[in-house]
């Protein structure tokens, strides 16, 4: 009890002790702020990469080899993946998108990465989430999504919506309402969904008719129906999502005669919390195909940021170590100032262990109080980053580089706890020597010096 009473009294009554608390607060707040933004980038990147991948991707073992689109093979993949697995076929290729603008037809080609999908099956996997669609083709990523009148809905183009209305009129005419049948008309081209940067970079607009030309020489009609913003700039600059049959026709995978249509593979999603590697191994053993987890296909970007974060953690802990000199100086001064009081206490029977414990407890209290204050200050600064950026109209990070309108932040409590723990360890190490010196004071020498 004596050690606790003395420690708190010394910490509360000495102004110099508040200097140590302030230093500890800042050496916790700064890493919490910096690493909060860094962890935010990691979280956003992981979500963006994950949004473009399924849990597993099943492909043929050979390079460029196609697979037959057979229900039995898809069922075998789903069974090997385990209960609750969802599958979706895909075709992936490159093509040239050519706007059909009359005189300029064929003169301007835009390379795009074709992702032929079965729309509803891919939505079941979560890859085409609703919040990713209808993104405006502009540089300001904070602008609201396109209104329904300005876009299609997935592969349902504005032209196809009009066509459906006309078909409704024809059905009404057939039902004997007195309306005349409409004359024959061209069937609308299939709709495609492009990454927002495909449209912005080349001055295209939704509803525009285009050609899609493959290296096989096939050229097909399509119409720009909708946009998608995956959150990855290099994806949105080239992505063109098409109906699966259109992609199969484009690359020559359509079925002919007795031959089944072909695909590049299946995407597979597992129930939340499933272990991906064993499921990939089971699929490979059951089907002879190659199954890769998303971390094997696209995980390098996330791992690279995690490596940078870990290095930054080490740098911040090293910076925290500088506070050892401030804490040591403050408590050494406190021991020198309280030398007479300590001598008197030892002279009337106080234990040396209690004297050392008083300074160690004072150091612990300073580290905990400063750490909690730094946690609050760091999180407060994190919460204020984006509101201040919007208030002053100055983006903290260029959105054309990081591809997000706001600075991503993370409020993961593990980071503050890590730095509070590191600072507490460093602080106690800094207080240990002054505490030992205080316990070694000789009462006779103190009383002789002070009469």
C-alpha positions in Angstrom: 0.0 0.0 0.0 2.9 2.4 0.8 4.3 1.8 -2.7 1.0 2.5 -4.4 0.3 5.6 -2.3 3.8 7.1 -2.9 3.8 6.3 -6.6 0.5 8.0 -7.3 1.4 10.9 -5.1 4.7 11.5 -6.8 3.0 11.2 -10.2 0.2 13.6 -9.4 2.2 16.2 -7.6 5.2 16.5 -9.9 4.8 18.6 -13.0 7.7 16.9 -14.7 5.8 13.6 -14.5 3.2 15.0 -16.8 5.9 15.6 -19.4 6.5 11.8 -19.4 2.7 11.2 -19.7 2.5 13.6 -22.6 5.5 12.0 -24.4 3.9 8.6 -23.9 0.6 9.9 -25.2 2.1 11.2 -28.4 4.3 8.1 -29.0 1.1 6.0 -28.9 -1.2 8.4 -30.8 1.1 8.8 -33.8 1.6 5.1 -34.5 -2.2 4.5 -34.0 -3.0 7.2 -36.5 -0.4 6.1 -39.1 -1.0 2.4 -38.8 -4.8 3.0 -38.7 -4.5 4.4 -42.2 -2.1 1.7 -43.3 -4.4 -1.0 -42.0 -7.3 0.7 -43.7 -5.4 0.4 -47.0 -4.9 -3.3 -46.4 -8.5 -3.9 -45.5 -9.7 -2.0 -48.6 -7.2 -3.7 -50.9 -8.3 -7.1 -49.5 -11.9 -6.3 -50.1 -11.2 -5.1 -53.6 -9.1 -8.1 -54.6 -11.6 -10.4 -53.0 -14.5 -8.7 -54.9 -12.8 -9.8 -58.2 -12.2 -13.3 -57.1 -14.2 -16.3 -55.8 -12.9 -18.6 -53.1 -11.6 -21.1 -55.6 -11.1 -21.1 -59.3 -11.2 -24.4 -61.1 -9.4 -24.7 -64.5 -7.9 -27.3 -66.7 -4.3 -28.2 -66.0 -2.8 -27.2 -69.3 -2.2 -23.6 -70.4 -5.1 -22.3 -72.5 -7.0 -25.6 -72.3 -10.8 -25.3 -72.3 -13.2 -27.5 -70.4 -16.6 -29.0 -71.6 -19.5 -27.2 -70.0 -21.0 -30.4 -68.6 -23.5 -30.4 -65.6 -22.0 -33.7 -64.4 -18.5 -32.1 -64.1 -19.9 -29.1 -62.4 -21.8 -31.3 -59.9 -18.6 -33.3 -59.2 -16.8 -30.0 -58.4 -19.6 -28.9 -56.1 -19.7 -32.3 -54.3 -15.9 -32.2 -53.8 -16.0 -28.7 -52.5 -18.4 -29.7 -49.8 -21.9 -28.8 -48.6 -23.1 -25.2 -49.3 -20.7 -24.6 -52.2 -21.8 -22.4 -55.1 -20.4 -22.7 -58.6 -20.5 -20.5 -61.7 -18.9 -21.1 -65.1 -16.7 -18.4 -66.8 -14.8 -17.7 -70.0 -11.9 -15.3 -69.8 -10.2 -13.8 -72.8 -9.0 -10.5 -74.4 -10.8 -8.7 -77.2 -10.9 -5.3 -78.9 -14.0 -3.1 -78.3 -14.8 -0.9 -81.3 -17.4 1.9 -81.0 -19.9 1.8 -83.8 -20.0 5.5 -84.7 -20.7 5.4 -88.4 -17.7 6.9 -90.3 -15.2 5.9 -87.6 -16.2 2.2 -87.5 -13.2 0.0 -87.2 -10.8 2.9 -86.7 -10.6 2.9 -82.9 -10.0 -0.2 -80.9 -9.9 -0.5 -77.1 -8.4 -3.6 -75.6 -10.7 -5.1 -73.0 -10.5 -8.2 -70.8 -13.6 -10.4 -71.5 -15.2 -12.0 -68.5 -18.0 -14.1 -69.8 -20.3 -15.1 -66.9 -23.7 -16.5 -66.1 -25.1 -13.4 -64.4 -27.2 -14.9 -61.7 -24.7 -17.6 -60.9 -21.9 -15.0 -60.5 -24.2 -12.8 -58.4 -24.7 -15.9 -56.1 -20.9 -16.0 -55.7 -21.0 -12.3 -54.6 -18.7 -11.2 -57.3 -21.2 -8.8 -59.0 -22.4 -7.1 -55.8 -25.1 -4.4 -56.2 -23.0 -1.7 -54.7 -20.4 -2.2 -57.5 -22.8 -1.5 -60.4 -24.0 1.7 -62.0 -20.8 3.7 -61.3 -20.6 7.0 -63.2 -17.7 7.1 -65.8 -16.1 10.2 -64.2 -12.9 10.9 -62.3 -14.7 12.0 -59.1 -15.3 8.7 -57.4 -17.6 10.3 -54.9 -20.3 11.2 -57.4 -23.6 9.3 -56.8 -24.4 6.2 -58.9 -26.1 6.6 -62.3 -29.8 7.0 -62.3 -31.9 4.1 -63.8 -32.8 6.3 -66.8 -29.1 6.6 -67.6 -28.1 3.0 -67.6 -29.2 -0.6 -68.2 -29.5 -3.2 -65.5 -26.8 -5.7 -65.8 -27.1 -7.2 -69.3 -30.5 -5.7 -69.7 -29.8 -2.7 -72.0 -32.0 0.3 -72.5 -32.7 -1.0 -76.0 -33.8 -4.4 -74.6 -36.1 -2.6 -72.1 -37.8 -0.9 -75.1 -38.0 -4.2 -76.9 -39.7 -5.8 -73.9 -42.2 -3.1 -73.9 -42.9 -3.6 -77.5 -43.3 -7.3 -77.0 -45.8 -6.6 -74.3 -47.8 -4.6 -76.8 -47.7 -7.5 -79.2 -48.9 -9.9 -76.4 -51.8 -7.5 -75.7 -52.7 -7.4 -79.4 -52.7 -11.2 -79.5 -55.0 -11.2 -76.5 -57.7 -9.4 -78.6 -57.4 -5.9 -77.3 -57.7 -4.5 -80.8 -54.0 -3.4 -81.1 -52.3 -4.2 -84.4 -49.2 -6.4 -84.5 -46.0 -4.4 -84.9 -43.8 -4.8 -87.9 -40.6 -7.0 -87.7 -37.6 -5.2 -86.2 -34.0 -6.1 -85.6 -33.3 -7.9 -82.3 -31.4 -5.7 -79.8 -27.7 -6.5 -79.4 -26.7 -8.2 -76.1 -25.7 -5.9 -73.3 -22.2 -5.8 -71.8 -21.0 -4.3 -68.5 -17.8 -2.3 -68.6 -15.4 -1.1 -65.9 -16.1 2.6 -65.3 -12.6 3.5 -66.6 -13.2 1.8 -69.9 -15.9 4.4 -70.6 -14.2 7.4 -69.1 -10.8 6.9 -70.7 -12.2 6.7 -74.2 -15.2 9.0 -74.2 -17.8 6.3 -74.5 -21.4 6.4 -73.2 -24.0 3.9 -72.1 -26.4 2.7 -74.8 -23.6 3.0 -77.5 -23.5 0.1 -79.9 -20.1 -1.5 -80.2 -18.2 -4.4 -81.9 -16.3 -7.0 -79.9 -13.5 -8.5 -82.0 -11.4 -11.4 -80.9 -8.0 -12.7 -82.2 -9.9 -15.6 -83.8 -11.4 -13.1 -86.3 -14.9 -13.2 -84.8 -16.7 -9.9 -84.5 -19.9 -9.6 -82.7 -22.4 -6.8 -82.0 -23.0 -5.6 -78.4 -24.3 -2.6 -76.5 -22.8 -0.8 -73.5 -25.4 -1.5 -70.9 -24.0 -0.8 -67.4 -20.8 0.1 -65.5 -19.0 -1.6 -62.6 -16.5 -0.1 -60.2 -14.5 -3.0 -58.7 -12.3 -0.6 -56.7 -9.1 -1.8 -58.6 -8.0 0.8 -61.2 -6.1 -1.7 -63.3 -9.2 -3.9 -63.4 -11.7 -1.2 -64.2 -9.5 0.1 -67.1 -10.0 -3.1 -69.0 -12.9 -5.1 -67.6 -15.8 -6.1 -70.0 -18.3 -8.5 -68.5 -20.4 -10.2 -71.1 -23.1 -12.9 -71.2 -21.5 -16.3 -71.2 -22.9 -17.4 -74.6 -21.5 -14.2 -76.2 -18.0 -14.8 -74.8 -18.2 -18.5 -76.0 -19.1 -17.3 -79.5 -16.4 -14.7 -79.4 -13.6 -17.2 -78.6 -15.0 -20.2 -80.5 -16.2 -22.2 -77.5 -19.8 -22.5 -78.6 -21.2 -26.0 -79.0 -21.3 -27.5 -82.5 -23.2 -30.7 -83.3 -22.6 -33.3 -80.6 -19.8 -31.3 -79.0 -20.7 -29.5 -75.8 -20.0 -25.8 -75.4 -16.7 -25.1 -73.6 -15.6 -22.8 -70.9 -12.3 -21.8 -69.2 -13.5 -23.1 -65.8 -15.7 -22.6 -62.8 -15.6 -20.2 -59.9 -16.5 -21.8 -56.6 -17.5 -20.1 -53.3 -17.5 -22.0 -50.0 -19.5 -21.3 -46.8 -18.0 -18.6 -44.6 -15.1 -19.8 -42.5 -14.2 -22.8 -44.8 -10.6 -23.8 -45.2 -9.8 -23.2 -48.9 -6.7 -25.3 -49.4 -8.2 -28.7 -48.4 -11.3 -28.0 -50.6 -9.0 -27.2 -53.5 -7.1 -30.4 -53.0 -10.3 -32.4 -52.8 -11.5 -30.9 -56.1 -8.2 -31.7 -57.8 -8.3 -35.3 -56.6 -11.9 -35.8 -57.6 -11.8 -34.2 -61.1 -8.1 -34.0 -62.1 -8.5 -30.3 -62.6 -6.4 -27.5 -61.1 -8.2 -25.6 -58.2 -6.5 -22.5 -56.8 -7.6 -20.4 -53.8 -8.0 -16.7 -54.3 -5.0 -16.0 -52.1 -2.9 -18.0 -54.6 -4.2 -16.1 -57.6 -4.4 -12.5 -56.3 -3.0 -12.6 -52.7 0.4 -11.0 -53.5 -1.0 -7.5 -53.4 -2.4 -8.0 -49.9 0.7 -9.8 -48.7 2.9 -7.0 -50.0 0.9 -4.4 -48.1 1.0 -6.5 -45.0 4.8 -6.7 -45.3 5.0 -2.9 -45.5 2.7 -2.6 -42.5 4.9 -4.9 -40.4 8.0 -2.9 -41.3 6.2 0.2 -40.4 5.2 -1.3 -37.0 8.9 -2.0 -36.3 9.8 1.6 -37.3 7.1 3.0 -35.0 8.2 0.8 -32.1 11.7 2.0 -32.6 10.5 5.6 -32.5 8.6 4.8 -29.3 11.9 3.6 -27.9 13.2 7.2 -28.1 10.7 8.1 -25.3 12.8 6.0 -23.0 15.2 9.0 -22.6 12.3 11.3 -21.7 10.9 8.9 -19.2 14.3 8.2 -17.7 15.2 11.9 -17.4 11.8 12.7 -15.7 12.1 9.9 -13.1 15.7 10.4 -12.5 14.9 14.1 -11.7 12.1 13.0 -9.5 14.4 10.7 -7.5 16.9 13.5 -7.1 14.2 15.9 -5.9 12.7 13.4 -3.5 16.0 12.1 -2.1 15.5 13.6 1.3 11.9 12.3 1.6 13.1 8.9 0.6 15.9 8.9 3.1 13.5 9.9 5.9 11.1 7.1 4.9 13.9 4.5 4.9 15.1 5.9 8.2 11.7 5.3 9.9 11.5 1.7 8.6 10.2 1.8 5.1 11.4 -1.2 3.0 13.7 -0.5 0.0 11.4 -2.8 -2.0 8.5 -0.4 -1.3 10.5 2.6 -2.4 11.5 0.9 -5.7 7.9 -0.3 -6.2 6.6 3.3 -5.7 8.6 4.5 -8.7 7.8 1.5 -10.8 4.1 1.9 -10.1 4.3 5.6 -11.0 5.9 4.6 -14.3 3.3 2.0 -14.9 0.5 4.5 -14.2 2.1 7.0 -16.5 2.4 4.5 -19.3 -1.2 3.2 -19.0 -2.6 6.7 -18.7 -0.5 8.0 -21.6 -1.3 4.9 -23.6 -5.1 5.3 -23.2 -4.8 9.0 -23.9 -2.8 8.2 -27.1 -5.4 5.6 -28.1 -8.2 8.2 -27.8 -6.2 10.9 -29.5 -5.1 8.5 -32.4 -8.7 7.3 -33.0 -10.0 10.8 -32.8 -7.6 11.9 -35.4 -8.5 8.9 -37.6 -12.2 9.8 -37.3 -11.6 13.4 -38.2 -9.4 12.7 -41.3 -12.2 12.5 -43.9 -14.6 15.1 -42.4 -11.7 17.6 -42.4 -10.7 16.6 -45.9 -14.3 17.2 -47.1 -14.7 20.5 -45.1 -11.5 22.0 -46.6 -12.0 20.5 -50.0 -8.5 19.0 -50.0 -8.2 15.3 -50.6 -5.6 13.8 -48.4 -4.7 11.1 -50.9 -5.0 11.4 -54.7 -8.0 9.3 -55.7 -6.6 8.6 -59.2 -3.7 6.8 -57.5 -5.4 5.0 -54.6 -8.8 4.8 -56.4 -11.0 5.7 -53.4 -12.7 9.1 -52.7 -11.8 8.9 -48.9 -8.8 7.9 -46.9 -9.5 4.4 -45.7 -9.1 3.9 -42.0 -9.1 1.0 -39.6 -10.2 1.0 -36.0 -8.8 -2.4 -35.2 -8.1 -2.3 -31.4 -5.2 -4.7 -31.7 -3.0 -1.9 -33.0 -3.5 0.5 -30.1 -3.1 -2.4 -27.6 0.2 -3.4 -29.4 1.6 0.1 -29.0 0.4 0.6 -25.5 2.0 -2.7 -24.6 5.3 -1.7 -26.3 5.3 1.7 -24.6 4.6 0.2 -21.2 7.5 -2.2 -21.6 9.8 0.6 -22.7 8.6 2.9 -20.0 9.1 0.4 -17.2 12.6 -0.3 -18.5 13.3 3.4 -18.4 12.0 3.7 -14.8 13.8 0.6 -13.6 17.2 2.3 -13.1 15.9 5.4 -11.2 13.8 3.1 -9.0 16.8 1.0 -8.2 18.8 4.1 -7.3 16.0 5.4 -5.1 16.0 2.0 -3.2 19.8 2.3 -2.8 19.7 5.7 -1.0 21.4 5.5 2.5 19.3 7.3 5.1 22.3 8.3 7.2 24.0 10.1 4.3 20.7 11.9 3.5 20.2 13.0 7.1 23.9 14.1 7.4 23.6 16.1 4.2 20.4 17.9 5.3 21.3 18.3 9.0 
